[in-house]
Amino acid sequence: MAKQKGKLSPTQKAAKKKRQKEYMTIFVNGKQKRVKKPVTIDGMDVDELIRRNADPIWLHQNEMWEYMDLAEDDDLFLFDEFDARPMPNIRRPGPG
């Protein structure tokens, strides 16, 4: 008969709990691998949190242009057909 597993000591239990909190198990080529869990904030991925909560000014300042989506009602700088008039020719003084 096989030997029974013993109970884990409190130190081993704490180490196991910490390990399960930090890592997750995935399968690669039929083998189990332990990898670090992705960083989350309130259970949400960091990129998703930024996409939902960041305003366009913050995204622009942090050079995250790929997350900026232009919705018609969100963009205050869209122009309408009245603003599409050509600019008047203004004579500017030349050099000299």
The 8 nearest C-alpha neighbors of each residue, nearest first, counted from 0:
[[1, 2, 3, 4, 5, 6, 7, 8],
 [2, 0, 3, 4, 5, 6, 7, 8],
 [1, 3, 4, 0, 5, 6, 7, 8],
 [4, 2, 1, 5, 0, 6, 7, 8],
 [5, 3, 2, 6, 7, 1, 8, 0],
 [6, 4, 3, 7, 2, 8, 11, 12],
 [5, 7, 8, 4, 12, 9, 11, 3],
 [6, 8, 11, 12, 5, 9, 10, 4],
 [7, 9, 11, 10, 12, 6, 13, 5],
 [10, 8, 12, 11, 13, 7, 14, 6],
 [11, 9, 13, 8, 12, 14, 7, 15],
 [10, 12, 14, 8, 13, 9, 7, 15],
 [13, 11, 9, 15, 10, 14, 7, 16],
 [12, 14, 16, 10, 11, 15, 17, 9],
 [13, 15, 11, 17, 12, 16, 18, 10],
 [16, 14, 18, 12, 13, 17, 11, 19],
 [17, 15, 13, 19, 18, 14, 12, 20],
 [16, 18, 20, 14, 15, 19, 13, 21],
 [17, 19, 15, 21, 20, 16, 22, 14],
 [20, 18, 16, 22, 17, 21, 15, 23],
 [19, 21, 17, 18, 22, 16, 23, 36],
 [22, 20, 18, 19, 35, 36, 17, 23],
 [23, 21, 35, 36, 34, 19, 18, 20],
 [24, 22, 34, 33, 36, 35, 25, 19],
 [23, 25, 33, 32, 31, 34, 22, 26],
 [26, 24, 32, 31, 33, 27, 23, 34],
 [25, 27, 31, 30, 29, 32, 28, 24],
 [28, 26, 30, 29, 31, 25, 32, 24],
 [29, 27, 30, 26, 31, 32, 25, 24],
 [30, 28, 27, 26, 31, 25, 32, 24],
 [31, 29, 26, 27, 28, 32, 25, 24],
 [30, 32, 26, 25, 24, 27, 33, 29],
 [31, 33, 25, 24, 26, 34, 30, 27],
 [32, 34, 24, 23, 22, 25, 31, 35],
 [35, 33, 22, 23, 24, 36, 32, 25],
 [36, 34, 22, 21, 23, 37, 33, 24],
 [35, 37, 22, 23, 21, 34, 38, 20],
 [38, 36, 39, 35, 44, 45, 22, 34],
 [37, 39, 36, 44, 45, 40, 43, 35],
 [40, 38, 44, 43, 42, 45, 37, 41],
 [39, 41, 43, 42, 45, 44, 38, 48],
 [40, 42, 43, 39, 44, 48, 45, 38],
 [41, 43, 40, 39, 44, 38, 45, 48],
 [44, 42, 39, 40, 41, 48, 45, 47],
 [43, 45, 39, 47, 46, 48, 40, 38],
 [44, 46, 48, 47, 39, 49, 40, 43],
 [47, 45, 49, 48, 44, 50, 43, 51],
 [46, 48, 50, 44, 49, 45, 51, 43],
 [49, 47, 45, 51, 46, 50, 52, 44],
 [48, 50, 46, 53, 52, 47, 51, 45],
 [51, 49, 47, 48, 52, 53, 66, 46],
 [50, 52, 48, 49, 47, 53, 46, 54],
 [51, 53, 49, 50, 48, 54, 47, 55],
 [54, 52, 49, 50, 51, 57, 58, 55],
 [53, 55, 57, 56, 58, 52, 67, 50],
 [56, 54, 58, 57, 59, 67, 53, 60],
 [55, 57, 59, 58, 54, 60, 53, 61],
 [58, 56, 60, 59, 55, 54, 61, 53],
 [59, 57, 63, 55, 61, 56, 60, 62],
 [58, 60, 62, 56, 61, 57, 63, 55],
 [61, 59, 57, 58, 62, 56, 63, 55],
 [60, 62, 58, 59, 63, 57, 64, 56],
 [63, 61, 59, 60, 64, 58, 65, 57],
 [64, 62, 58, 65, 61, 66, 59, 67],
 [63, 65, 67, 66, 62, 59, 58, 61],
 [64, 66, 63, 67, 68, 62, 58, 59],
 [67, 65, 64, 63, 50, 68, 58, 49],
 [68, 66, 64, 65, 55, 69, 58, 63],
 [69, 67, 66, 70, 65, 64, 55, 73],
 [70, 68, 74, 71, 67, 73, 72, 55],
 [69, 71, 73, 72, 74, 68, 67, 75],
 [72, 70, 73, 74, 69, 77, 75, 76],
 [71, 73, 70, 74, 75, 69, 77, 76],
 [74, 72, 70, 71, 75, 69, 76, 68],
 [75, 73, 76, 71, 72, 77, 70, 69],
 [74, 76, 77, 73, 72, 71, 78, 70],
 [75, 77, 74, 78, 73, 71, 79, 72],
 [78, 76, 75, 74, 79, 71, 72, 73],
 [77, 79, 82, 76, 80, 83, 81, 75],
 [78, 80, 81, 82, 77, 83, 76, 84],
 [79, 81, 83, 82, 78, 84, 77, 85],
 [82, 80, 79, 83, 84, 78, 85, 77],
 [81, 83, 80, 84, 79, 78, 85, 77],
 [82, 84, 80, 81, 85, 79, 78, 86],
 [85, 83, 82, 81, 86, 80, 87, 79],
 [86, 84, 87, 83, 82, 88, 81, 80],
 [85, 87, 88, 84, 89, 83, 82, 90],
 [88, 86, 89, 85, 84, 90, 91, 83],
 [89, 87, 90, 86, 85, 91, 84, 92],
 [90, 88, 87, 91, 86, 92, 85, 93],
 [89, 91, 88, 92, 93, 87, 86, 94],
 [90, 92, 89, 93, 88, 94, 87, 95],
 [91, 93, 90, 94, 95, 89, 88, 87],
 [94, 92, 91, 95, 90, 89, 88, 87],
 [95, 93, 92, 91, 90, 89, 88, 87],
 [94, 93, 92, 91, 90, 89, 88, 87]]
